[in-house]
């Protein structure tokens, strides 16, 4: 019995402590019951966006495709990956929806993580090239083409993508035959030189340019000529597509990303 009483005393002491604690909280009970519990919120996943810079030649002027009069002002074209699409497939679909035809060349440029006022965004940027005779017109009436010189893009992220895409395009003109994706199937050496000059933004020496291009092994003489006005007929050339240096330093598993163009022999005709 003495042992049992000792435990009863301890139990009464514990109950007394609980009662005192409950009594001290009574004045705050109404506030506690009306205040919801703070439940930790899982941060929203960042939105994945494709920002695309399409280029083409009109005549021999280099143009970029863009949107105008958005809430951010002038911007590049954008899209969002589908659930069952790769990034490259999403980029091709984005270009097709906005421009109305397949790009001759697509390359993924850079991935940026940005934070806007109301959301966080991961932007994957792409560059694409279109032949000047490939598309009849844009499939989306919000799509515009403007000269690259003097184009003002207000949005900081879109301007960064545009600046880098143009820099990348000009750089690749120095060590690849990427010009192949901007020109018609056949062209003269004068047209090829004008393409280089308009993309690079400065003149090139005619004699050195022709010697370098003919010695590069990337041109094929079609044995056909074309007369423009009163000038003597000019020889027509094609690029040797089996030696497409646009995919230089590109791993084999990514080669399909770069060129969508095929020879007639590849298409079975």
C-alpha positions in Angstrom: 0.0 0.0 0.0 2.7 2.6 0.8 4.2 2.0 -2.7 0.8 2.5 -4.3 0.2 5.8 -2.4 3.5 7.1 -3.5 2.5 6.7 -7.2 -0.9 8.3 -6.5 0.7 11.4 -5.1 2.9 11.6 -8.2 -0.3 11.3 -10.4 -2.0 14.0 -8.5 1.0 16.3 -8.9 1.0 15.7 -12.7 -2.7 16.5 -13.0 -2.2 19.7 -11.0 0.5 20.8 -13.4 -1.7 20.1 -16.4 -4.6 22.1 -14.8 -2.4 25.1 -14.1 -1.0 25.1 -17.6 -4.6 24.9 -19.1 -5.8 27.7 -16.8 -2.9 30.0 -17.9 -3.8 29.5 -21.6 -7.5 30.2 -21.2 -7.2 33.9 -22.0 -5.5 33.1 -25.3 -7.8 30.2 -26.3 -10.2 32.3 -28.5 -7.3 33.7 -30.5 -5.6 30.3 -30.9 -8.9 28.7 -32.2 -9.5 31.5 -34.7 -5.9 31.5 -36.1 -5.3 28.8 -38.8 -2.2 26.7 -38.5 0.7 27.8 -40.7 1.2 24.9 -43.1 4.5 24.9 -45.1 3.8 25.5 -48.8 5.7 23.7 -51.5 7.2 26.2 -53.9 5.7 26.3 -57.3 7.7 24.6 -60.1 9.3 27.1 -62.5 7.6 27.4 -65.9 9.5 26.0 -68.8 9.4 28.2 -71.9 11.0 28.1 -75.3 12.3 31.4 -76.7 13.1 31.2 -80.4 15.0 33.5 -82.7 14.3 32.7 -86.4 16.4 34.3 -89.1 16.0 34.6 -92.9 17.3 36.6 -95.8 14.9 38.8 -97.7 16.7 39.8 -100.8 20.1 39.9 -99.1 18.9 41.7 -95.9 19.1 39.6 -92.7 15.7 39.6 -90.8 14.6 38.1 -87.5 11.1 37.0 -86.7 9.4 38.4 -83.7 6.1 39.5 -82.0 5.1 43.1 -81.6 2.9 45.0 -79.2 2.9 42.3 -76.4 2.6 43.4 -72.8 6.5 43.3 -72.8 6.7 45.2 -76.1 8.6 43.6 -79.0 9.6 40.0 -78.1 10.9 36.9 -79.8 8.4 34.1 -80.5 7.8 31.6 -77.7 6.3 28.2 -76.9 5.9 25.6 -74.2 7.0 21.9 -74.4 4.3 19.4 -74.7 4.0 16.5 -72.2 5.3 13.9 -74.7 7.7 16.1 -76.6 11.5 16.5 -76.5 12.8 20.1 -76.4 13.9 19.9 -80.0 10.5 18.6 -81.1 8.8 21.4 -79.2 11.1 24.0 -80.8 10.3 22.7 -84.3 6.5 22.8 -83.5 6.9 26.3 -82.2 8.6 27.5 -85.4 6.0 25.7 -87.5 3.1 27.2 -85.7 4.4 30.7 -85.8 6.0 30.8 -89.2 4.1 28.2 -91.2 7.0 26.0 -92.5 9.8 23.8 -91.2 13.1 25.4 -90.3 16.1 24.5 -92.4 18.3 24.5 -89.4 17.7 24.5 -85.6 20.2 24.7 -82.8 19.7 25.0 -79.0 21.6 27.9 -77.7 21.4 28.6 -74.0 19.3 27.9 -71.0 18.4 30.8 -68.6 16.8 30.9 -65.2 14.8 34.0 -64.7 12.5 35.5 -62.0 9.7 37.7 -63.1 7.3 39.6 -60.8 4.7 36.8 -60.5 6.6 33.6 -61.5 10.0 31.9 -61.9 10.8 30.7 -65.4 13.4 28.5 -67.1 13.9 29.6 -70.7 15.5 27.4 -73.3 16.6 29.4 -76.3 16.8 28.3 -79.9 18.0 29.7 -83.2 16.5 28.7 -86.6 17.3 29.5 -90.2 14.8 29.7 -93.0 15.4 29.9 -96.8 14.0 33.0 -98.3 11.9 31.0 -100.8 10.7 28.4 -98.3 7.7 30.0 -96.7 4.9 31.8 -98.4 3.8 33.7 -95.3 3.4 33.4 -91.5 0.8 31.2 -90.2 0.2 33.5 -87.2 -0.8 37.1 -87.9 1.0 38.2 -84.8 4.3 37.2 -86.4 6.5 39.9 -87.9 9.9 40.1 -89.7 12.2 43.0 -89.2 15.8 43.9 -90.1 18.2 42.8 -87.4 19.8 46.2 -87.4 17.9 48.7 -85.2 15.4 46.2 -83.8 14.5 47.2 -80.3 13.5 44.4 -77.9 12.3 45.8 -74.6 12.3 42.6 -72.6 15.7 41.9 -71.0 15.6 38.1 -71.4 14.4 38.2 -75.0 17.0 40.8 -75.9 19.8 38.6 -74.4 18.6 35.7 -76.5 18.4 37.8 -79.7 21.9 39.3 -79.1 23.4 35.8 -78.5 21.6 34.2 -81.4 22.9 36.9 -83.8 26.4 36.6 -82.3 26.3 32.8 -82.7 25.1 33.0 -86.3 27.9 35.4 -87.3 30.5 33.3 -85.5 29.4 30.1 -87.3 29.8 31.8 -90.6 33.5 31.8 -89.9 34.0 28.0 -89.5 30.9 26.2 -91.0 28.9 26.3 -94.2 25.8 27.3 -92.3 25.0 29.9 -95.0 23.8 26.8 -96.9 20.5 27.0 -94.9 19.7 30.6 -95.8 20.3 30.3 -99.6 18.2 28.7 -102.4 19.3 25.3 -103.7 21.5 26.9 -106.3 23.2 30.3 -106.2 26.0 32.3 -107.8 29.3 33.2 -106.1 28.1 36.9 -106.0 25.0 35.9 -104.1 27.0 33.8 -101.7 29.3 36.7 -101.1 26.4 39.1 -100.5 24.9 36.7 -98.0 28.2 36.6 -96.0 28.4 40.4 -96.1 24.9 41.0 -94.9 25.0 38.5 -92.1 28.5 39.6 -90.9 27.6 43.2 -91.3 30.8 44.2 -93.3 32.2 43.8 -96.8 34.6 41.0 -97.7 37.3 41.0 -100.3 35.9 39.5 -103.5 39.0 37.8 -104.7 40.0 36.3 -101.4 36.5 35.2 -100.7 36.0 33.4 -104.0 39.4 31.7 -103.7 38.7 30.5 -100.1 35.2 29.2 -101.0 36.2 27.3 -104.1 39.2 25.8 -102.3 37.1 24.7 -99.3 35.5 21.8 -101.1 32.1 22.7 -99.9 30.8 24.0 -103.3 29.7 22.0 -106.3 29.5 23.5 -109.7 26.2 22.6 -111.2 27.5 23.3 -114.8 24.5 25.6 -115.2 24.5 29.4 -115.6 22.1 32.2 -115.0 22.0 35.6 -116.7 20.9 38.7 -114.7 20.2 41.7 -116.9 23.0 42.7 -119.3 25.7 40.9 -117.3 27.4 37.8 -118.7 26.0 34.5 -117.4 27.2 33.5 -113.9 27.9 29.9 -112.9 25.5 28.3 -110.4 26.8 26.4 -107.4 25.3 24.1 -104.7 26.6 23.2 -101.3 28.0 19.7 -100.8 25.4 18.7 -98.2 27.2 15.5 -97.4 29.9 17.7 -95.9 27.6 19.8 -93.7 29.9 21.6 -91.3 27.0 23.2 -89.5 27.1 20.2 -87.2 30.8 20.7 -86.4 31.6 19.4 -82.9 28.1 18.0 -82.6 27.8 14.4 -81.1 26.1 11.9 -83.4 23.1 11.5 -81.1 22.3 15.2 -81.5 23.0 15.5 -85.2 19.3 15.4 -86.1 18.8 18.6 -84.2 20.8 20.6 -86.6 19.7 20.0 -90.1 16.2 19.2 -91.4 17.2 19.6 -95.0 17.6 16.6 -97.3 18.9 16.0 -100.8 16.4 14.7 -103.4 18.4 11.4 -103.3 17.7 11.0 -99.6 14.0 11.5 -100.1 13.8 8.7 -102.6 13.0 10.8 -105.7 
